[in-house]
């Protein structure tokens, strides 16, 4: 199994973050995932995923602050 892609949005301009995350999600094969790294809880992003991809994604916190949040976002099989 290949290593999961890590997307560290802390180094990206704010205007590019969501586009990068959503395009990365849409490029996932069923059964695969990537790890999002952020400097705050990406709860608003979760709400967007829920609105756009209801029931079609997984969201698992791997680390929850206070300085770094890591979330595995996947596309179930």
PDB file with SEQRES, HELIX, SHEET and CRYST1 records, atoms N, CA, C and O in Angstrom:
SEQRES   1 A   77  UNK UNK UNK UNK UNK UNK UNK UNK UNK UNK UNK UNK UNK          
SEQRES   2 A   77  UNK UNK UNK UNK UNK UNK UNK UNK UNK UNK UNK UNK UNK          
SEQRES   3 A   77  UNK UNK UNK UNK UNK UNK UNK UNK UNK UNK UNK UNK UNK          
SEQRES   4 A   77  UNK UNK UNK UNK UNK UNK UNK UNK UNK UNK UNK UNK UNK          
SEQRES   5 A   77  UNK UNK UNK UNK UNK UNK UNK UNK UNK UNK UNK UNK UNK          
SEQRES   6 A   77  UNK UNK UNK UNK UNK UNK UNK UNK UNK UNK UNK UNK              
HELIX    1 AA1 UNK A    9  UNK A   11  5                                   3    
HELIX    2 AA2 UNK A   14  UNK A   26  1                                  13    
HELIX    3 AA3 UNK A   43  UNK A   52  1                                  10    
SHEET    1 AA1 4 UNK A   5  UNK A   8  0                                        
SHEET    2 AA1 4 UNK A  32  UNK A  38  1                                        
SHEET    3 AA1 4 UNK A  69  UNK A  75 -1                                        
SHEET    4 AA1 4 UNK A  58  UNK A  64 -1                                        
CRYST1    1.000    1.000    1.000  90.00  90.00  90.00 P 1           1          
ATOM      1  N   UNK A   1       0.853  -1.184   0.000  1.00  0.00           N  
ATOM      2  CA  UNK A   1       0.000   0.000   0.000  1.00  0.00           C  
ATOM      3  C   UNK A   1       0.897   1.245   0.000  1.00  0.00           C  
ATOM      4  O   UNK A   1       1.782   1.357   0.848  1.00  0.00           O  
ATOM      5  N   UNK A   2       0.687   2.172  -0.927  1.00  0.00           N  
ATOM      6  CA  UNK A   2       1.521   3.382  -0.958  1.00  0.00           C  
ATOM      7  C   UNK A   2       1.246   4.277   0.247  1.00  0.00           C  
ATOM      8  O   UNK A   2       0.164   4.245   0.834  1.00  0.00           O  
ATOM      9  N   UNK A   3       2.243   5.069   0.597  1.00  0.00           N  
ATOM     10  CA  UNK A   3       2.077   5.999   1.717  1.00  0.00           C  
ATOM     11  C   UNK A   3       1.020   7.036   1.374  1.00  0.00           C  
ATOM     12  O   UNK A   3       0.873   7.439   0.220  1.00  0.00           O  
ATOM     13  N   UNK A   4       0.291   7.458   2.394  1.00  0.00           N  
ATOM     14  CA  UNK A   4      -0.734   8.481   2.174  1.00  0.00           C  
ATOM     15  C   UNK A   4      -0.076   9.823   1.898  1.00  0.00           C  
ATOM     16  O   UNK A   4       0.946  10.164   2.493  1.00  0.00           O  
ATOM     17  N   UNK A   5      -0.667  10.562   1.005  1.00  0.00           N  
ATOM     18  CA  UNK A   5      -0.209  11.915   0.718  1.00  0.00           C  
ATOM     19  C   UNK A   5      -0.479  12.782   1.940  1.00  0.00           C  
ATOM     20  O   UNK A   5      -1.513  12.637   2.591  1.00  0.00           O  
ATOM     21  N   UNK A   6       0.439  13.675   2.250  1.00  0.00           N  
ATOM     22  CA  UNK A   6       0.256  14.648   3.322  1.00  0.00           C  
ATOM     23  C   UNK A   6       0.126  16.019   2.685  1.00  0.00           C  
ATOM     24  O   UNK A   6       0.984  16.438   1.908  1.00  0.00           O  
ATOM     25  N   UNK A   7      -0.950  16.714   3.015  1.00  0.00           N  
ATOM     26  CA  UNK A   7      -1.173  18.069   2.506  1.00  0.00           C  
ATOM     27  C   UNK A   7      -1.070  19.014   3.689  1.00  0.00           C  
ATOM     28  O   UNK A   7      -1.968  19.079   4.528  1.00  0.00           O  
ATOM     29  N   UNK A   8       0.026  19.741   3.748  1.00  0.00           N  
ATOM     30  CA  UNK A   8       0.270  20.687   4.838  1.00  0.00           C  
ATOM     31  C   UNK A   8      -0.146  22.070   4.358  1.00  0.00           C  
ATOM     32  O   UNK A   8       0.611  22.752   3.667  1.00  0.00           O  
ATOM     33  N   UNK A   9      -1.360  22.479   4.731  1.00  0.00           N  
ATOM     34  CA  UNK A   9      -1.873  23.758   4.246  1.00  0.00           C  
ATOM     35  C   UNK A   9      -1.288  24.950   5.005  1.00  0.00           C  
ATOM     36  O   UNK A   9      -1.515  26.098   4.626  1.00  0.00           O  
ATOM     37  N   UNK A  10      -0.541  24.682   6.066  1.00  0.00           N  
ATOM     38  CA  UNK A  10       0.070  25.783   6.820  1.00  0.00           C  
ATOM     39  C   UNK A  10       1.026  26.594   5.962  1.00  0.00           C  
ATOM     40  O   UNK A  10       1.268  27.767   6.246  1.00  0.00           O  
ATOM     41  N   UNK A  11       1.572  25.984   4.917  1.00  0.00           N  
ATOM     42  CA  UNK A  11       2.548  26.666   4.064  1.00  0.00           C  
ATOM     43  C   UNK A  11       1.912  27.268   2.811  1.00  0.00           C  
ATOM     44  O   UNK A  11       2.612  27.847   1.981  1.00  0.00           O  
ATOM     45  N   UNK A  12       0.601  27.136   2.670  1.00  0.00           N  
ATOM     46  CA  UNK A  12      -0.101  27.633   1.474  1.00  0.00           C  
ATOM     47  C   UNK A  12      -0.801  28.949   1.760  1.00  0.00           C  
ATOM     48  O   UNK A  12      -1.232  29.195   2.886  1.00  0.00           O  
ATOM     49  N   UNK A  13      -0.918  29.809   0.728  1.00  0.00           N  
ATOM     50  CA  UNK A  13      -1.756  31.002   0.883  1.00  0.00           C  
ATOM     51  C   UNK A  13      -3.200  30.579   1.168  1.00  0.00           C  
ATOM     52  O   UNK A  13      -3.675  29.574   0.639  1.00  0.00           O  
ATOM     53  N   UNK A  14      -3.883  31.346   1.999  1.00  0.00           N  
ATOM     54  CA  UNK A  14      -5.251  30.991   2.394  1.00  0.00           C  
ATOM     55  C   UNK A  14      -6.164  30.764   1.195  1.00  0.00           C  
ATOM     56  O   UNK A  14      -7.000  29.861   1.226  1.00  0.00           O  
ATOM     57  N   UNK A  15      -6.024  31.549   0.155  1.00  0.00           N  
ATOM     58  CA  UNK A  15      -6.901  31.450  -1.003  1.00  0.00           C  
ATOM     59  C   UNK A  15      -6.759  30.162  -1.794  1.00  0.00           C  
ATOM     60  O   UNK A  15      -7.629  29.842  -2.604  1.00  0.00           O  
ATOM     61  N   UNK A  16      -5.681  29.414  -1.578  1.00  0.00           N  
ATOM     62  CA  UNK A  16      -5.445  28.173  -2.331  1.00  0.00           C  
ATOM     63  C   UNK A  16      -5.794  26.924  -1.541  1.00  0.00           C  
ATOM     64  O   UNK A  16      -5.881  25.838  -2.115  1.00  0.00           O  
ATOM     65  N   UNK A  17      -5.993  27.051  -0.255  1.00  0.00           N  
ATOM     66  CA  UNK A  17      -6.122  25.874   0.617  1.00  0.00           C  
ATOM     67  C   UNK A  17      -7.303  24.991   0.256  1.00  0.00           C  
ATOM     68  O   UNK A  17      -7.117  23.799   0.007  1.00  0.00           O  
ATOM     69  N   UNK A  18      -8.506  25.532   0.221  1.00  0.00           N  
ATOM     70  CA  UNK A  18      -9.685  24.689  -0.002  1.00  0.00           C  
ATOM     71  C   UNK A  18      -9.686  24.095  -1.400  1.00  0.00           C  
ATOM     72  O   UNK A  18     -10.058  22.934  -1.572  1.00  0.00           O  
ATOM     73  N   UNK A  19      -9.279  24.865  -2.405  1.00  0.00           N  
ATOM     74  CA  UNK A  19      -9.217  24.315  -3.766  1.00  0.00           C  
ATOM     75  C   UNK A  19      -8.262  23.129  -3.818  1.00  0.00           C  
ATOM     76  O   UNK A  19      -8.564  22.113  -4.445  1.00  0.00           O  
ATOM     77  N   UNK A  20      -7.118  23.255  -3.164  1.00  0.00           N  
ATOM     78  CA  UNK A  20      -6.133  22.167  -3.140  1.00  0.00           C  
ATOM     79  C   UNK A  20      -6.702  20.944  -2.437  1.00  0.00           C  
ATOM     80  O   UNK A  20      -6.540  19.820  -2.912  1.00  0.00           O  
ATOM     81  N   UNK A  21      -7.363  21.160  -1.312  1.00  0.00           N  
ATOM     82  CA  UNK A  21      -7.928  20.046  -0.539  1.00  0.00           C  
ATOM     83  C   UNK A  21      -9.024  19.336  -1.332  1.00  0.00           C  
ATOM     84  O   UNK A  21      -9.030  18.108  -1.417  1.00  0.00           O  
ATOM     85  N   UNK A  22      -9.949  20.101  -1.913  1.00  0.00           N  
ATOM     86  CA  UNK A  22     -11.049  19.484  -2.649  1.00  0.00           C  
ATOM     87  C   UNK A  22     -10.568  18.777  -3.911  1.00  0.00           C  
ATOM     88  O   UNK A  22     -11.071  17.703  -4.241  1.00  0.00           O  
ATOM     89  N   UNK A  23      -9.604  19.358  -4.624  1.00  0.00           N  
ATOM     90  CA  UNK A  23      -9.103  18.676  -5.819  1.00  0.00           C  
ATOM     91  C   UNK A  23      -8.336  17.410  -5.435  1.00  0.00           C  
ATOM     92  O   UNK A  23      -8.386  16.414  -6.156  1.00  0.00           O  
ATOM     93  N   UNK A  24      -7.631  17.442  -4.309  1.00  0.00           N  
ATOM     94  CA  UNK A  24      -6.935  16.235  -3.837  1.00  0.00           C  
ATOM     95  C   UNK A  24      -7.934  15.148  -3.459  1.00  0.00           C  
ATOM     96  O   UNK A  24      -7.720  13.972  -3.756  1.00  0.00           O  
ATOM     97  N   UNK A  25      -9.014  15.536  -2.812  1.00  0.00           N  
ATOM     98  CA  UNK A  25     -10.054  14.562  -2.451  1.00  0.00           C  
ATOM     99  C   UNK A  25     -10.660  13.936  -3.712  1.00  0.00           C  
ATOM    100  O   UNK A  25     -10.820  12.718  -3.795  1.00  0.00           O  
ATOM    101  N   UNK A  26     -10.991  14.776  -4.682  1.00  0.00           N  
ATOM    102  CA  UNK A  26     -11.644  14.271  -5.891  1.00  0.00           C  
ATOM    103  C   UNK A  26     -10.724  13.365  -6.701  1.00  0.00           C  
ATOM    104  O   UNK A  26     -11.200  12.538  -7.478  1.00  0.00           O  
ATOM    105  N   UNK A  27      -9.402  13.511  -6.527  1.00  0.00           N  
ATOM    106  CA  UNK A  27      -8.439  12.669  -7.236  1.00  0.00           C  
ATOM    107  C   UNK A  27      -8.204  11.332  -6.530  1.00  0.00           C  
ATOM    108  O   UNK A  27      -7.549  10.453  -7.090  1.00  0.00           O  
ATOM    109  N   UNK A  28      -8.724  11.162  -5.315  1.00  0.00           N  
ATOM    110  CA  UNK A  28      -8.508   9.924  -4.573  1.00  0.00           C  
ATOM    111  C   UNK A  28      -9.218   8.753  -5.234  1.00  0.00           C  
ATOM    112  O   UNK A  28     -10.332   8.887  -5.739  1.00  0.00           O  
ATOM    113  N   UNK A  29      -8.559   7.612  -5.222  1.00  0.00           N  
ATOM    114  CA  UNK A  29      -9.193   6.368  -5.620  1.00  0.00           C  
ATOM    115  C   UNK A  29     -10.049   5.885  -4.442  1.00  0.00           C  
ATOM    116  O   UNK A  29      -9.708   6.160  -3.292  1.00  0.00           O  
ATOM    117  N   UNK A  30     -11.138   5.182  -4.700  1.00  0.00           N  
ATOM    118  CA  UNK A  30     -11.908   4.609  -3.593  1.00  0.00           C  
ATOM    119  C   UNK A  30     -11.006   3.762  -2.695  1.00  0.00           C  
ATOM    120  O   UNK A  30     -10.188   2.977  -3.175  1.00  0.00           O  
ATOM    121  N   UNK A  31     -11.170   3.936  -1.401  1.00  0.00           N  
ATOM    122  CA  UNK A  31     -10.369   3.208  -0.434  1.00  0.00           C  
ATOM    123  C   UNK A  31      -9.076   3.891  -0.040  1.00  0.00           C  
ATOM    124  O   UNK A  31      -8.322   3.356   0.772  1.00  0.00           O  
ATOM    125  N   UNK A  32      -8.802   5.067  -0.602  1.00  0.00           N  
ATOM    126  CA  UNK A  32      -7.569   5.770  -0.260  1.00  0.00           C  
ATOM    127  C   UNK A  32      -7.884   7.051   0.505  1.00  0.00           C  
ATOM    128  O   UNK A  32      -9.041   7.455   0.623  1.00  0.00           O  
ATOM    129  N   UNK A  33      -6.826   7.683   1.024  1.00  0.00           N  
ATOM    130  CA  UNK A  33      -6.993   8.863   1.866  1.00  0.00           C  
ATOM    131  C   UNK A  33      -5.743   9.731   1.789  1.00  0.00           C  
ATOM    132  O   UNK A  33      -4.704   9.308   1.281  1.00  0.00           O  
ATOM    133  N   UNK A  34      -5.864  10.947   2.300  1.00  0.00           N  
ATOM    134  CA  UNK A  34      -4.701  11.797   2.512  1.00  0.00           C  
ATOM    135  C   UNK A  34      -4.804  12.377   3.915  1.00  0.00           C  
ATOM    136  O   UNK A  34      -5.863  12.345   4.541  1.00  0.00           O  
ATOM    137  N   UNK A  35      -3.685  12.908   4.394  1.00  0.00           N  
ATOM    138  CA  UNK A  35      -3.653  13.513   5.717  1.00  0.00           C  
ATOM    139  C   UNK A  35      -3.509  15.020   5.554  1.00  0.00           C  
ATOM    140  O   UNK A  35      -2.561  15.507   4.937  1.00  0.00           O  
ATOM    141  N   UNK A  36      -4.452  15.735   6.109  1.00  0.00           N  
ATOM    142  CA  UNK A  36      -4.442  17.198   6.105  1.00  0.00           C  
ATOM    143  C   UNK A  36      -3.749  17.676   7.380  1.00  0.00           C  
ATOM    144  O   UNK A  36      -4.060  17.203   8.473  1.00  0.00           O  
ATOM    145  N   UNK A  37      -2.817  18.607   7.241  1.00  0.00           N  
ATOM    146  CA  UNK A  37      -2.137  19.207   8.389  1.00  0.00           C  
ATOM    147  C   UNK A  37      -2.486  20.687   8.397  1.00  0.00           C  
ATOM    148  O   UNK A  37      -2.328  21.375   7.388  1.00  0.00           O  
ATOM    149  N   UNK A  38      -2.962  21.177   9.545  1.00  0.00           N  
ATOM    150  CA  UNK A  38      -3.417  22.570   9.644  1.00  0.00           C  
ATOM    151  C   UNK A  38      -3.013  23.145  10.997  1.00  0.00           C  
ATOM    152  O   UNK A  38      -2.651  22.410  11.916  1.00  0.00           O  
ATOM    153  N   UNK A  39      -3.081  24.467  11.105  1.00  0.00           N  
ATOM    154  CA  UNK A  39      -2.715  25.138  12.355  1.00  0.00           C  
ATOM    155  C   UNK A  39      -3.933  25.494  13.199  1.00  0.00           C  
ATOM    156  O   UNK A  39      -3.808  26.168  14.221  1.00  0.00           O  
ATOM    157  N   UNK A  40      -5.113  25.040  12.772  1.00  0.00           N  
ATOM    158  CA  UNK A  40      -6.341  25.235  13.549  1.00  0.00           C  
ATOM    159  C   UNK A  40      -7.297  24.090  13.210  1.00  0.00           C  
ATOM    160  O   UNK A  40      -7.107  23.374  12.227  1.00  0.00           O  
ATOM    161  N   UNK A  41      -8.313  23.936  14.031  1.00  0.00           N  
ATOM    162  CA  UNK A  41      -9.303  22.892  13.803  1.00  0.00           C  
ATOM    163  C   UNK A  41     -10.042  23.187  12.498  1.00  0.00           C  
ATOM    164  O   UNK A  41     -10.678  24.234  12.381  1.00  0.00           O  
ATOM    165  N   UNK A  42      -9.971  22.290  11.521  1.00  0.00           N  
ATOM    166  CA  UNK A  42     -10.619  22.547  10.234  1.00  0.00           C  
ATOM    167  C   UNK A  42     -12.113  22.204  10.226  1.00  0.00           C  
ATOM    168  O   UNK A  42     -12.630  21.695   9.232  1.00  0.00           O  
ATOM    169  N   UNK A  43     -12.791  22.479  11.319  1.00  0.00           N  
ATOM    170  CA  UNK A  43     -14.217  22.157  11.433  1.00  0.00           C  
ATOM    171  C   UNK A  43     -15.056  22.788  10.315  1.00  0.00           C  
ATOM    172  O   UNK A  43     -15.936  22.113   9.781  1.00  0.00           O  
ATOM    173  N   UNK A  44     -14.821  24.066   9.933  1.00  0.00           N  
ATOM    174  CA  UNK A  44     -15.604  24.618   8.813  1.00  0.00           C  
ATOM    175  C   UNK A  44     -15.405  23.830   7.513  1.00  0.00           C  
ATOM    176  O   UNK A  44     -16.336  23.692   6.720  1.00  0.00           O  
ATOM    177  N   UNK A  45     -14.202  23.319   7.302  1.00  0.00           N  
ATOM    178  CA  UNK A  45     -13.941  22.494   6.125  1.00  0.00           C  
ATOM    179  C   UNK A  45     -14.764  21.207   6.194  1.00  0.00           C  
ATOM    180  O   UNK A  45     -15.275  20.738   5.177  1.00  0.00           O  
ATOM    181  N   UNK A  46     -14.889  20.642   7.384  1.00  0.00           N  
ATOM    182  CA  UNK A  46     -15.712  19.433   7.558  1.00  0.00           C  
ATOM    183  C   UNK A  46     -17.155  19.720   7.155  1.00  0.00           C  
ATOM    184  O   UNK A  46     -17.791  18.902   6.491  1.00  0.00           O  
ATOM    185  N   UNK A  47     -17.669  20.876   7.553  1.00  0.00           N  
ATOM    186  CA  UNK A  47     -19.039  21.246   7.172  1.00  0.00           C  
ATOM    187  C   UNK A  47     -19.167  21.341   5.653  1.00  0.00           C  
ATOM    188  O   UNK A  47     -20.180  20.923   5.091  1.00  0.00           O  
ATOM    189  N   UNK A  48     -18.148  21.887   4.984  1.00  0.00           N  
ATOM    190  CA  UNK A  48     -18.184  21.974   3.520  1.00  0.00           C  
ATOM    191  C   UNK A  48     -18.173  20.582   2.896  1.00  0.00           C  
ATOM    192  O   UNK A  48     -18.933  20.309   1.967  1.00  0.00           O  
ATOM    193  N   UNK A  49     -17.313  19.703   3.405  1.00  0.00           N  
ATOM    194  CA  UNK A  49     -17.285  18.330   2.902  1.00  0.00           C  
ATOM    195  C   UNK A  49     -18.648  17.683   3.081  1.00  0.00           C  
ATOM    196  O   UNK A  49     -19.143  17.008   2.178  1.00  0.00           O  
ATOM    197  N   UNK A  50     -19.250  17.887   4.238  1.00  0.00           N  
ATOM    198  CA  UNK A  50     -20.545  17.270   4.512  1.00  0.00           C  
ATOM    199  C   UNK A  50     -21.617  17.783   3.555  1.00  0.00           C  
ATOM    200  O   UNK A  50     -22.501  17.026   3.154  1.00  0.00           O  
ATOM    201  N   UNK A  51     -21.546  19.046   3.190  1.00  0.00           N  
ATOM    202  CA  UNK A  51     -22.516  19.617   2.254  1.00  0.00           C  
ATOM    203  C   UNK A  51     -22.274  19.141   0.820  1.00  0.00           C  
ATOM    204  O   UNK A  51     -23.224  18.893   0.078  1.00  0.00           O  
ATOM    205  N   UNK A  52     -21.010  19.014   0.435  1.00  0.00           N  
ATOM    206  CA  UNK A  52     -20.671  18.689  -0.948  1.00  0.00           C  
ATOM    207  C   UNK A  52     -20.609  17.184  -1.222  1.00  0.00           C  
ATOM    208  O   UNK A  52     -20.938  16.734  -2.320  1.00  0.00           O  
ATOM    209  N   UNK A  53     -20.189  16.414  -0.225  1.00  0.00           N  
ATOM    210  CA  UNK A  53     -19.935  14.985  -0.422  1.00  0.00           C  
ATOM    211  C   UNK A  53     -20.623  14.154   0.660  1.00  0.00           C  
ATOM    212  O   UNK A  53     -20.020  13.230   1.208  1.00  0.00           O  
ATOM    213  N   UNK A  54     -21.859  14.469   0.966  1.00  0.00           N  
ATOM    214  CA  UNK A  54     -22.593  13.803   2.048  1.00  0.00           C  
ATOM    215  C   UNK A  54     -22.496  12.286   1.932  1.00  0.00           C  
ATOM    216  O   UNK A  54     -22.885  11.699   0.923  1.00  0.00           O  
ATOM    217  N   UNK A  55     -21.967  11.660   2.990  1.00  0.00           N  
ATOM    218  CA  UNK A  55     -21.868  10.211   3.026  1.00  0.00           C  
ATOM    219  C   UNK A  55     -20.803   9.611   2.131  1.00  0.00           C  
ATOM    220  O   UNK A  55     -20.717   8.388   2.014  1.00  0.00           O  
ATOM    221  N   UNK A  56     -19.990  10.439   1.496  1.00  0.00           N  
ATOM    222  CA  UNK A  56     -19.002   9.945   0.525  1.00  0.00           C  
ATOM    223  C   UNK A  56     -17.568  10.165   0.981  1.00  0.00           C  
ATOM    224  O   UNK A  56     -16.646  10.040   0.176  1.00  0.00           O  
ATOM    225  N   UNK A  57     -17.357  10.492   2.257  1.00  0.00           N  
ATOM    226  CA  UNK A  57     -15.994  10.744   2.721  1.00  0.00           C  
ATOM    227  C   UNK A  57     -15.861  10.276   4.160  1.00  0.00           C  
ATOM    228  O   UNK A  57     -16.846  10.131   4.883  1.00  0.00           O  
ATOM    229  N   UNK A  58     -14.617  10.046   4.555  1.00  0.00           N  
ATOM    230  CA  UNK A  58     -14.323   9.756   5.959  1.00  0.00           C  
ATOM    231  C   UNK A  58     -13.473  10.897   6.505  1.00  0.00           C  
ATOM    232  O   UNK A  58     -12.739  11.550   5.762  1.00  0.00           O  
ATOM    233  N   UNK A  59     -13.579  11.128   7.803  1.00  0.00           N  
ATOM    234  CA  UNK A  59     -12.908  12.252   8.454  1.00  0.00           C  
ATOM    235  C   UNK A  59     -12.456  11.768   9.828  1.00  0.00           C  
ATOM    236  O   UNK A  59     -13.278  11.590  10.727  1.00  0.00           O  
ATOM    237  N   UNK A  60     -11.168  11.558   9.990  1.00  0.00           N  
ATOM    238  CA  UNK A  60     -10.648  11.012  11.241  1.00  0.00           C  
ATOM    239  C   UNK A  60      -9.537  11.909  11.780  1.00  0.00           C  
ATOM    240  O   UNK A  60      -8.495  12.081  11.149  1.00  0.00           O  
ATOM    241  N   UNK A  61      -9.781  12.475  12.956  1.00  0.00           N  
ATOM    242  CA  UNK A  61      -8.744  13.284  13.596  1.00  0.00           C  
ATOM    243  C   UNK A  61      -7.615  12.376  14.060  1.00  0.00           C  
ATOM    244  O   UNK A  61      -7.854  11.379  14.742  1.00  0.00           O  
ATOM    245  N   UNK A  62      -6.392  12.719  13.695  1.00  0.00           N  
ATOM    246  CA  UNK A  62      -5.203  12.004  14.146  1.00  0.00           C  
ATOM    247  C   UNK A  62      -4.503  12.793  15.253  1.00  0.00           C  
ATOM    248  O   UNK A  62      -3.853  12.214  16.123  1.00  0.00           O  
ATOM    249  N   UNK A  63      -4.642  14.114  15.209  1.00  0.00           N  
ATOM    250  CA  UNK A  63      -4.050  15.013  16.205  1.00  0.00           C  
ATOM    251  C   UNK A  63      -4.948  16.235  16.297  1.00  0.00           C  
ATOM    252  O   UNK A  63      -5.377  16.769  15.274  1.00  0.00           O  
ATOM    253  N   UNK A  64      -5.238  16.686  17.521  1.00  0.00           N  
ATOM    254  CA  UNK A  64      -6.178  17.796  17.708  1.00  0.00           C  
ATOM    255  C   UNK A  64      -5.566  18.897  18.562  1.00  0.00           C  
ATOM    256  O   UNK A  64      -5.968  19.112  19.705  1.00  0.00           O  
ATOM    257  N   UNK A  65      -4.573  19.602  17.980  1.00  0.00           N  
ATOM    258  CA  UNK A  65      -4.016  20.785  18.598  1.00  0.00           C  
ATOM    259  C   UNK A  65      -3.236  20.526  19.860  1.00  0.00           C  
ATOM    260  O   UNK A  65      -2.973  19.382  20.232  1.00  0.00           O  
ATOM    261  N   UNK A  66      -2.870  21.610  20.511  1.00  0.00           N  
ATOM    262  CA  UNK A  66      -3.362  22.972  20.292  1.00  0.00           C  
ATOM    263  C   UNK A  66      -2.679  23.723  19.149  1.00  0.00           C  
ATOM    264  O   UNK A  66      -3.189  24.754  18.709  1.00  0.00           O  
ATOM    265  N   UNK A  67      -1.529  23.229  18.653  1.00  0.00           N  
ATOM    266  CA  UNK A  67      -0.844  23.972  17.591  1.00  0.00           C  
ATOM    267  C   UNK A  67      -0.953  23.308  16.225  1.00  0.00           C  
ATOM    268  O   UNK A  67      -0.870  23.986  15.201  1.00  0.00           O  
ATOM    269  N   UNK A  68      -1.137  22.000  16.198  1.00  0.00           N  
ATOM    270  CA  UNK A  68      -1.215  21.264  14.936  1.00  0.00           C  
ATOM    271  C   UNK A  68      -2.431  20.341  14.975  1.00  0.00           C  
ATOM    272  O   UNK A  68      -2.677  19.646  15.961  1.00  0.00           O  
ATOM    273  N   UNK A  69      -3.172  20.356  13.894  1.00  0.00           N  
ATOM    274  CA  UNK A  69      -4.284  19.419  13.697  1.00  0.00           C  
ATOM    275  C   UNK A  69      -3.934  18.565  12.493  1.00  0.00           C  
ATOM    276  O   UNK A  69      -3.492  19.076  11.464  1.00  0.00           O  
ATOM    277  N   UNK A  70      -4.130  17.280  12.624  1.00  0.00           N  
ATOM    278  CA  UNK A  70      -3.929  16.335  11.531  1.00  0.00           C  
ATOM    279  C   UNK A  70      -5.218  15.531  11.371  1.00  0.00           C  
ATOM    280  O   UNK A  70      -5.721  14.938  12.325  1.00  0.00           O  
ATOM    281  N   UNK A  71      -5.745  15.526  10.136  1.00  0.00           N  
ATOM    282  CA  UNK A  71      -7.002  14.840   9.854  1.00  0.00           C  
ATOM    283  C   UNK A  71      -6.799  13.941   8.628  1.00  0.00           C  
ATOM    284  O   UNK A  71      -6.304  14.387   7.593  1.00  0.00           O  
ATOM    285  N   UNK A  72      -7.189  12.673   8.764  1.00  0.00           N  
ATOM    286  CA  UNK A  72      -7.174  11.780   7.603  1.00  0.00           C  
ATOM    287  C   UNK A  72      -8.531  11.908   6.917  1.00  0.00           C  
ATOM    288  O   UNK A  72      -9.574  11.633   7.510  1.00  0.00           O  
ATOM    289  N   UNK A  73      -8.495  12.329   5.665  1.00  0.00           N  
ATOM    290  CA  UNK A  73      -9.697  12.491   4.856  1.00  0.00           C  
ATOM    291  C   UNK A  73      -9.651  11.417   3.769  1.00  0.00           C  
ATOM    292  O   UNK A  73      -8.693  11.334   3.000  1.00  0.00           O  
ATOM    293  N   UNK A  74     -10.690  10.608   3.722  1.00  0.00           N  
ATOM    294  CA  UNK A  74     -10.670   9.499   2.787  1.00  0.00           C  
ATOM    295  C   UNK A  74     -11.909   9.383   1.938  1.00  0.00           C  
ATOM    296  O   UNK A  74     -12.944  10.003   2.184  1.00  0.00           O  
ATOM    297  N   UNK A  75     -11.750   8.552   0.921  1.00  0.00           N  
ATOM    298  CA  UNK A  75     -12.866   8.204   0.032  1.00  0.00           C  
ATOM    299  C   UNK A  75     -13.131   6.714   0.225  1.00  0.00           C  
ATOM    300  O   UNK A  75     -12.365   5.873  -0.244  1.00  0.00           O  
ATOM    301  N   UNK A  76     -14.220   6.395   0.919  1.00  0.00           N  
ATOM    302  CA  UNK A  76     -14.505   4.967   1.187  1.00  0.00           C  
ATOM    303  C   UNK A  76     -14.714   4.180  -0.108  1.00  0.00           C  
ATOM    304  O   UNK A  76     -15.038   4.731  -1.160  1.00  0.00           O  
ATOM    305  N   UNK A  77     -14.514   2.871   0.019  1.00  0.00           N  
ATOM    306  CA  UNK A  77     -14.725   1.983  -1.155  1.00  0.00           C  
ATOM    307  C   UNK A  77     -16.191   1.801  -1.416  1.00  0.00           C  
ATOM    308  O   UNK A  77     -16.568   1.096  -2.352  1.00  0.00           O  
TER     309      UNK A  77                                                      
END                                                                             
